[in-house]
Amino acid sequence: MLDFIFGTAAAVFSGLGVGSGGLLVIYLTMVGEYEQITAQGLNLLFFLFSSGTAMLYHLTHRQINYGAVMMLVAFGLAGAAAGSFLLGVLGGNIVRKIFGGMLIFSGVLALKKAHAKRTSDINIEPSAE
């Protein structure tokens, strides 16, 4: 039941534009006790289904930049091959630590960006009187 609740929450967050993939991998490895590589594979499978609706919407509204898509596909395939190679060389424990570090790093960057936006929105300037 907990898996269903968390999966549904991850789908809702994904629909709202929140990057829920990291949350799903953390849940699967910590609560579900899946190996890191299995959790990431399940996350990719989840992503295929959760992004399908968005893709259909953008296709029907002709909002796809095909040049950018081709570039992303090329770099995505290269990254997947490099990641798979590194997993074989480094092993699961090192990859888990690298993944955790990347999540922390991206979270810190997101917080800094949000803080900078908030302080620029407040921007109190003295009056010119």
C-alpha positions in Angstrom: 0.0 0.0 0.0 2.9 2.3 0.8 4.4 1.7 -2.6 1.1 2.7 -4.3 0.8 5.9 -2.2 4.4 6.9 -2.9 4.1 6.0 -6.6 1.0 8.1 -6.9 2.6 11.0 -5.1 5.6 10.8 -7.4 3.3 10.8 -10.4 1.4 13.9 -9.1 4.7 15.7 -8.4 6.0 14.8 -11.9 2.8 16.2 -13.4 3.3 19.4 -11.5 6.8 19.7 -12.9 8.7 18.6 -9.9 11.6 16.3 -10.6 10.3 13.3 -8.7 12.8 10.8 -10.2 15.3 11.4 -7.5 12.7 11.0 -4.8 11.5 7.7 -6.4 15.1 6.3 -6.5 15.7 7.3 -2.9 12.4 5.6 -1.8 13.1 2.4 -3.8 16.6 2.1 -2.4 15.8 3.0 1.2 12.3 1.7 1.8 12.0 -0.9 -1.0 15.6 -2.1 -0.5 16.2 -2.3 -4.2 19.8 -2.2 -5.6 20.7 1.2 -7.0 20.8 0.0 -10.6 17.4 -1.6 -10.3 15.9 1.5 -8.6 17.2 3.7 -11.4 15.9 1.3 -14.1 12.4 1.3 -12.4 12.6 5.1 -12.3 13.3 5.2 -16.0 10.3 3.0 -16.7 8.2 5.2 -14.5 9.4 8.2 -16.4 8.4 6.8 -19.7 4.8 6.4 -18.6 4.6 9.7 -16.7 6.1 11.7 -19.5 3.9 10.1 -22.2 1.0 12.4 -21.6 3.1 15.5 -21.7 4.6 14.3 -25.0 1.2 13.7 -26.5 0.1 17.2 -25.5 3.2 18.9 -27.0 2.9 16.8 -30.2 -0.7 17.8 -30.7 0.0 21.5 -30.0 3.1 21.4 -32.2 5.4 22.6 -29.5 8.4 20.4 -30.1 11.8 21.7 -31.3 13.0 18.6 -33.2 16.6 19.9 -33.5 16.8 20.1 -29.7 15.2 16.7 -29.4 17.8 15.1 -31.7 20.7 16.7 -29.7 19.2 15.6 -26.4 18.8 12.0 -27.8 22.4 11.9 -28.9 23.8 13.2 -25.7 21.4 11.0 -23.7 22.5 7.9 -25.5 26.2 8.8 -25.0 25.5 9.5 -21.3 23.7 6.2 -20.8 26.5 4.3 -22.4 29.1 6.1 -20.3 27.1 5.6 -17.1 26.6 1.9 -17.8 30.4 1.6 -18.4 31.2 3.4 -15.1 28.7 1.3 -13.2 30.6 -1.8 -14.4 33.9 -0.3 -13.5 33.1 1.4 -10.2 30.4 -0.9 -8.7 27.1 -0.1 -7.1 28.2 1.4 -3.8 30.4 4.1 -5.5 27.6 4.9 -8.0 25.1 5.2 -5.1 27.4 7.8 -3.4 27.9 9.7 -6.6 24.2 9.8 -7.2 23.5 11.0 -3.7 26.2 13.7 -4.1 24.6 14.8 -7.4 21.2 15.1 -5.7 22.6 17.1 -2.9 24.5 19.4 -5.3 21.5 20.0 -7.5 19.3 20.6 -4.4 21.8 23.3 -3.1 21.9 24.9 -6.6 18.0 25.0 -6.7 17.9 26.5 -3.2 20.5 29.2 -4.1 18.6 30.0 -7.3 15.3 30.3 -5.4 17.0 32.5 -2.7 18.5 34.7 -5.4 15.1 35.1 -7.1 13.4 35.9 -3.8 15.9 38.5 -2.9 15.7 40.1 -6.3 11.9 40.1 -6.1 12.1 42.0 -2.8 14.6 44.5 -4.2 14.0 47.5 -2.0 15.3 50.7 -3.5 15.3 54.1 -1.9 12.9 56.6 -3.3 14.2 59.4 -5.6 12.5 62.1 -3.6 
